[in-house]
Amino acid sequence: MKVFNTLTNKKEEFVPIKPGEVSMYVCGPTVYNHAHIGNARPLIVFDVLRRTFEYLGYKVTFVSNFTDVDDKIIKAAKQEGITEKELADKYIEAYQDVRRGLNLLFPTYAPRVTETMQPIIDFIQKLVDSGYAYEVDGDVYFRVTKIKEYGMLSGIKIEDLIAGASERVDDNDKKESSTDFALWKKTSEGIQFDSPWSKGRPGWHTECVVMINDIFDNGRIDIHGGGQDLKFPHHENEIAQSMAYHQHPIANVWMHNQMININKEKMSKSLGNVLWAKDLIQELGCNVLKWLMLSTHYRNPLNYTEDVIKTVKKEVDKVENVIKQTSLYLQVNHVQNDEWNKEVVDRMVDALSDDLNTSLALTEILEQVKRLNQVMRSKNKDNLEISKEYQTLIHMLDTMGFVHDVKVLSEEDISLYNQWIQEKTNKNFESADILRKQLQEKGII
Ligand SMILES: [Zn+2]
C-alpha cells in the first residue's frame, strides 16, 4: 500500500505501527447544519481507504469525531429555538443518515466533545504544568514559539505569522504572542463547562488531539485524514500540541483531500450554490454520487457539473443493468455458485493501493462489466462462467462500497418468467404480452 503523506510531501510505502493493524482518525464535522457535498468527499474517500486496508487483511480502527460545542452551534440553536444538545443530536442523526445513504462503514468510535470534557481538561492541565500553555483571565493559550517544529505540515513559518499578525489591529492582546492559539476559552454564552481556569469551552484544535490520545496508545496513529482546508491552522496546531505532550507529530501519515467546485466556482452560501448531500443522495442515488466523487483523484479539486453527472450516470447504468440482467438470468436458470476471480479484484485493489487511484479502479469495474456482458451475450452460454464473472463484479462493488440491490425471485416468479419465455418461443404473442405485463408490475423485468 502506497499513500501520499502530506507531512513529507511524498508517496510512501505504508508501514503500520502495529503489524496487521491500521489506526485512522478523520476530523468530523461541527454539527450545526446538514452535510454538504464538500463534507461528503472525505467521508467517501476515507471509507474507500479503510475498505482497501480491510481487503488487504488489516484490522482497521477508524475514528471520526463530532464537534458538538461551538459558537456556530449556539447561534443555530437560538435561531431554531432549541437547546444546543437538541440541535447537535439532530444534525448528528442527519450526518449518520448520510453515512447510511452512501453505504459507508460506521466509525469504530465517533466521540463527541461534550462527552470527552474531562480528558480535554486533563490534557490542557498537563500542557499548563509543563509550560507549553498559560492562563490569562480564564483563557488558556498554547505557546507556539516553544515548538521548534511548528510548520512541519503546512510549511508555514512562525516569523511570517508574527509579521502577518502585526499588520492586524484587532488581534487579541491577551496572548503573549499573536501566533498562540486558545486551548480553553472563558465564555458567558451557551453551554459552559467547569474547569480549573473558568467556566468555558475547549478550543477546536485541542478536541481532536485529546480524542486521539484518549482512544489510541500513546496518542499516536498511523493515518490522520481531513480536508485540505484543515491543514493550517487546525492540523498544524494538533501536531504542536502532540509535540508538546508526546514529542511526536501525532500521526505517521497525514492525508488531505482537495475541495469541490460547482461549475468551476467555489461552493458558498453567499453564491447560493451549496449542494446538500442528503438531496443528492435522493436525486442521484448512492452509486452515482460515489462514482462521481471517486472519478477524480482525491488530491485534485473535483469539478461538479451537469455534464460530469451525465457521464457518470451512463457508467453507473452500465453496471446496474448488467447486474440486474445477470441476476435474473442466474436465478431463472437456478445457477448457484460463489466462485469469483480473485485476480481481477486484486487488480482493482492494486489501483487503490497506489495512493487511492480510484479512477483506475472504476475503469477496472467497467472492464469487468464488459467481460460479463460478453459471456451473457455468447451464443453458447456457460452458466458457471457467467456466475463467476458476476460474482467477481459483485466483489469489486463490495470492496469499493457500491450498492447492488437485486431482486430475489420466488419459485412462483421464476415459473411465471419461464412461461413468458415459452409463450414467446411458441409465438403466442397475446398471452406473452399479458405475462410480460405481470412481470413488469412485479419489477422482475
Ligand atoms: Zn480535527
Boltz pocket constraint, residues with backbone or C-beta under 6 A from the ligand:
constraints:
  - pocket:
      binder: B
      contacts: [[A, 26], [A, 27], [A, 28], [A, 204], [A, 208], [A, 234]]
      max_distance: 6.0
